[in-house]
Amino acid sequence: MKKMNQRIHILGAGKEVGRAAIAIEKASRYILLDYGVTFDERDIPMLPLTIPPSSVDGMVITHAHLDHVGAAPLLYISAKPRSYMTPITRDISRLMLYDFLKLSSYYLPFEANEVERFMESSISVKYRDEIDIGGFKAIFRDAGHIPGSISVLLDTGSKRILYTGDVNTLETRLVGPADLGGIDAEVLIIEATYGDTDHAERSVVEARFIESIREVVENGGTVLVPAFSLSRSQEILALLAERLNSYMISYDGMIRPITDVMLRHIGYIRRPESLKRANDIFIQVDGWSMRRKIWREPGVIVASAGMLKGGPALYYLKRLAGDKKSAIFLVSYQGKNTPGRMILEKGVFMENGPRVVARVEWFDFSAHAGRSGLLSIVKGIKSLEKIIVIHTDPEVGTSFANRVKEEIGVEVVLPGIGDVIEI
């Protein structure tokens, strides 16, 4: 009876990157694993499928990116389930959600009151903690994605389910690799954002990035580095503080308050001295008067948003795009139809817009494991019976699923949104 009454509901992240939302059902009660959003081509938020909030015994938030936490306040309109996350994830989630409300409140069914109810419900967890959630035993591990990110192993009593969340197996300046060794689990729910490719060697990418900046700045140009405000920008700032601190380097947008939170939680930062140095010596752009001046001098500007869909990065782009001495160096994932992707593919950042004559390059600083890293995670899990591949484009997910079947021979499922998987 237990087996028949245990199911995995794919509420989001099925054959798509983002909108992570997985519900584990047992006896008509649920444990939620993330509850995030994605955005359509008009940048309107798309929420995951819903389940009755009163039936949720607990929600694990793996990290603070909006595609994993953006819809969480929705549950707090009519209920108040416990949520579980690391302290740094909680503090950054509050910042991200209030900024989300500021930009998208017209489209959202929740308000600031629900954000606060969500925050009040949170239980802080640490890596390697073991706690009870709704009758399940939950064990938390470091996911290696961003500071404070977790993977979770749920023991339902008859099955053990490992949910990776977003995961990385490479060491970066901010975090070490995922800590997923020695785990027994019959079911693995794994992201596969980059399931069909491997990333370039990070040291090679960093060297090329630094040398490219030198070429532009020493030629009198300004380098705009659009970066995700959470983690990617801090990674870039830490690198610049180590390798290129003699130049005028500025950072702008949501990067500033998120960096402040990270520095209050330095236990989650692998090399905090580099981020501290960046915070001490680089220029924090604090308003429009500085913003209007900063791009006119040779130097580097790290600014959100990473895909150039808004924020101060878009302001700087419009001023630097026509300057052949300057450069736009992209370091974040560029979604389909975003201005960043359009620049890379078409040389413009809006349909029928002017051509970008500034130098444009993309550097792979991904915080997601590539195919080899994902396969190493799969091969390291003992007792596997079923693998569920999520958080991936359909073609990429199919490629990864086929590779897993060939190399490991375990059943692999590539579900869509709304699918229910019996365990």
Long-range contacts (C-beta under 8 A, 24 or more apart in sequence): 2-26, 2-156, 2-157, 2-158, 3-158, 3-159, 3-422, 3-423, 4-422, 6-156, 6-158, 6-159, 6-422, 6-423, 7-420, 7-421, 7-422, 7-423, 8-161, 8-187, 8-189, 8-388, 8-420, 8-421, 8-423, 9-49, 9-51, 9-419, 9-420, 10-390, 10-415, 10-416, 10-417, 10-418, 10-419, 10-420, 10-421, 11-35, 11-48, 11-49, 11-50, 11-51, 11-417, 11-418, 12-36, 12-38, 12-48, 12-49, 12-71, 12-417, 13-191, 13-390, 13-391, 13-417, 14-390, 14-415, 14-416, 14-417, 14-418, 14-419, 15-392, 15-393, 15-394, 15-397, 15-414, 15-415, 15-416, 15-417, 16-391, 16-392, 16-393, 16-417, 17-67, 17-193, 17-333, 17-335, 17-391, 17-392, 17-393, 18-67, 18-391, 19-46, 19-47, 19-48, 19-67, 19-71, 19-417, 20-62, 20-67, 20-68, 20-165, 20-166, 20-191, 20-390, 20-391, 21-48, 21-49, 21-71, 22-163, 22-189, 22-390, 23-51, 23-56, 24-136, 24-154, 24-156, 24-161, 26-134, 26-135, 26-136, 26-156, 26-157, 28-55, 29-55, 29-56, 29-57, 29-134, 29-135, 30-55, 30-56, 30-57, 31-56, 31-57, 31-58, 31-59, 31-60, 31-133, 31-134, 31-136, 31-138, 31-154, 32-56, 32-58, 32-59, 32-60, 32-75, 32-81, 33-59, 33-60, 33-62, 33-152, 33-163, 33-165, 33-189, 34-59, 34-60, 34-61, 34-62, 34-68, 34-69, 34-165, 35-59, 35-61, 35-68, 35-69, 35-70, 35-71, 35-72, 35-74, 35-75, 36-65, 36-66, 36-67, 36-68, 36-69, 36-70, 36-71, 36-72, 37-66, 37-67, 37-70, 37-71, 37-100, 38-67, 41-337, 43-309, 43-310, 44-104, 44-107, 45-70, 45-100, 45-104, 45-107, 45-108, 47-71, 47-74, 47-109, 48-417, 49-417, 49-418, 50-74, 53-77, 53-78, 53-79, 53-81, 54-78, 54-79, 56-81, 57-81, 57-82, 57-133, 57-134, 57-135, 58-82, 58-83, 58-84, 58-133, 58-134, 59-83, 59-84, 60-84, 60-85, 60-133, 60-138, 60-150, 60-152, 60-163, 61-85, 61-89, 61-93, 62-89, 62-143, 62-145, 62-149, 62-150, 62-151, 62-152, 62-163, 62-165, 62-166, 63-89, 63-143, 63-145, 63-146, 63-148, 63-149, 63-150, 63-165, 63-166, 64-88, 64-89, 64-92, 64-93, 64-96, 64-146, 64-148, 64-230, 65-96, 65-146, 65-166, 65-228, 65-230, 66-96, 66-97, 66-100, 68-165, 68-166, 69-93, 69-96, 69-97, 70-96, 70-97, 70-100, 72-97, 72-118, 73-97, 73-110, 73-114, 73-115, 73-117, 73-118, 74-109, 74-110, 74-114, 75-118, 76-110, 76-114, 76-117, 76-118, 76-121, 77-109, 77-110, 77-114, 80-117, 80-120, 80-121, 81-121, 82-121, 82-122, 82-123, 82-133, 83-118, 83-121, 83-122, 83-123, 84-122, 84-123, 84-125, 84-131, 84-133, 84-138, 84-140, 85-122, 85-124, 85-125, 85-148, 85-150, 86-124, 86-125, 86-126, 86-127, 86-148, 86-149, 86-150, 86-268, 87-124, 87-148, 87-265, 88-147, 88-148, 88-261, 88-262, 88-265, 88-268, 89-148, 89-149, 89-150, 90-119, 90-122, 90-124, 91-261, 91-264, 91-265, 92-148, 92-230, 92-258, 92-261, 92-262, 93-119, 94-119, 95-254, 95-257, 95-258, 95-261, 96-230, 96-254, 99-254, 103-310, 125-150, 127-179, 141-178, 141-179, 141-180, 141-183, 142-175, 142-176, 142-178, 142-179, 143-167, 143-168, 143-178, 144-168, 144-169, 144-170, 144-175, 144-176, 144-177, 144-178, 144-179, 145-175, 145-178, 145-231, 145-367, 145-368, 146-174, 146-175, 146-230, 146-231, 146-367, 147-174, 147-175, 147-231, 147-262, 147-265, 147-268, 147-269, 148-265, 148-268, 149-175, 151-178, 151-180, 153-183, 153-185, 156-423, 159-186, 159-187, 159-423, 160-184, 160-185, 160-186, 160-187, 160-383, 161-185, 161-186, 161-187, 161-188, 161-189, 161-423, 162-187, 162-188, 162-189, 162-381, 163-189, 164-188, 164-189, 164-190, 164-191, 164-377, 165-191, 166-191, 166-193, 166-367, 166-368, 166-391, 167-191, 167-368, 167-369, 167-373, 167-374, 167-377, 168-366, 168-367, 168-368, 168-369, 168-373, 169-369, 169-373, 169-374, 169-376, 169-377, 170-199, 170-202, 170-369, 170-373, 171-270, 172-202, 172-235, 172-270, 172-367, 173-235, 173-238, 173-239, 173-242, 173-270, 173-271, 173-274, 173-275, 174-231, 174-234, 174-235, 174-238, 174-269, 174-270, 174-271, 174-275, 175-268, 175-269, 175-270, 176-270, 178-369, 178-377, 180-377, 180-380, 180-381, 181-380, 183-380, 183-381, 183-382, 184-381, 184-382, 184-383, 185-381, 185-382, 185-383, 185-384, 186-383, 186-384, 186-385, 186-386, 186-423, 187-384, 187-385, 187-386, 187-387, 187-388, 187-423, 188-378, 188-381, 188-384, 188-386, 188-387, 188-388, 189-388, 189-390, 190-374, 190-377, 190-378, 190-387, 190-388, 190-389, 190-390, 191-368, 191-374, 191-390, 191-391, 191-392, 192-374, 192-389, 192-390, 192-391, 192-392, 192-396, 192-397, 192-400, 193-333, 193-368, 193-391, 193-392, 193-396, 194-366, 194-368, 194-369, 194-370, 194-371, 194-374, 194-396, 195-371, 195-374, 195-389, 195-392, 195-396, 195-397, 195-399, 195-400, 195-401, 195-403, 196-371, 196-395, 196-396, 196-399, 196-400, 197-370, 197-371, 198-370, 198-371, 198-372, 198-373, 199-364, 199-366, 199-370, 200-364, 202-365, 205-363, 205-364, 205-365, 206-239, 206-243, 208-363, 209-239, 209-329, 209-331, 209-363, 210-239, 210-243, 210-244, 212-327, 212-329, 212-361, 213-244, 213-247, 213-300, 213-327, 213-329, 214-244, 216-325, 216-326, 216-327, 216-359, 217-247, 217-298, 217-299, 217-300, 218-298, 219-325, 220-298, 220-325, 221-298, 221-323, 221-325, 221-326, 221-327, 221-358, 221-359, 222-295, 222-296, 222-297, 222-298, 222-299, 222-300, 222-301, 222-320, 222-323, 222-325, 222-326, 222-327, 223-299, 223-300, 223-301, 223-326, 223-327, 223-328, 223-329, 224-295, 224-301, 224-303, 224-313, 224-316, 224-317, 224-320, 224-326, 224-327, 224-328, 224-329, 225-300, 225-301, 225-302, 225-303, 225-329, 225-330, 225-331, 226-303, 226-304, 226-305, 226-306, 226-307, 226-308, 226-313, 226-317, 226-328, 226-330, 226-331, 226-332, 226-340, 227-255, 227-302, 227-303, 227-304, 227-306, 227-313, 227-331, 227-332, 228-304, 228-305, 228-306, 228-332, 229-253, 229-254, 229-255, 229-258, 229-304, 229-305, 229-306, 229-311, 230-254, 230-258, 231-367, 232-306, 232-331, 232-332, 232-365, 232-367, 233-258, 233-259, 233-302, 233-304, 233-306, 234-258, 234-259, 234-262, 234-275, 234-278, 235-365, 235-367, 236-302, 236-331, 236-365, 237-275, 237-278, 237-279, 237-282, 237-302, 238-271, 238-274, 238-275, 238-278, 239-274, 240-278, 240-282, 240-300, 240-302, 241-274, 241-275, 241-277, 241-278, 241-281, 241-282, 242-274, 242-277, 244-300, 245-277, 245-281, 247-298, 247-299, 247-300, 248-283, 248-297, 248-298, 248-299, 248-300, 249-278, 249-282, 249-283, 249-299, 249-300, 249-301, 249-302, 250-282, 250-283, 250-284, 250-285, 250-294, 250-299, 250-300, 250-301, 250-302, 251-278, 251-282, 251-283, 251-284, 251-285, 251-301, 251-302, 251-303, 252-284, 252-285, 252-291, 252-294, 252-301, 252-302, 252-303, 252-304, 252-312, 252-313, 252-316, 253-303, 253-304, 253-305, 253-311, 253-312, 253-313, 254-304, 254-311, 255-302, 255-303, 255-304, 256-284, 256-285, 256-286, 285-312, 291-315, 295-319, 295-320, 306-330, 306-331, 306-332, 306-333, 306-340, 307-332, 307-333, 307-334, 307-335, 307-338, 307-339, 307-340, 307-341, 308-338, 308-339, 308-340, 308-343, 308-349, 309-338, 309-339, 314-339, 317-349, 320-358, 321-349, 321-354, 321-356, 321-357, 321-358, 322-354, 322-356, 322-357, 322-358, 323-357, 323-358, 324-357, 324-358, 324-359, 325-358, 326-358, 326-359, 327-358, 327-359, 327-360, 327-361, 328-356, 328-358, 328-359, 328-360, 328-361, 329-360, 329-361, 329-362, 329-363, 330-360, 330-361, 330-362, 330-363, 331-362, 331-363, 331-365, 332-365, 333-366, 334-362, 371-400, 371-403, 374-400, 375-403, 375-404, 375-407, 378-404, 378-408, 378-410, 379-407, 379-408, 384-408, 384-410, 385-410, 385-411, 386-410, 386-411, 386-412, 386-413, 386-421, 386-423, 387-411, 387-412, 387-413, 388-412, 388-413, 388-415, 388-421, 389-413, 389-414, 390-415
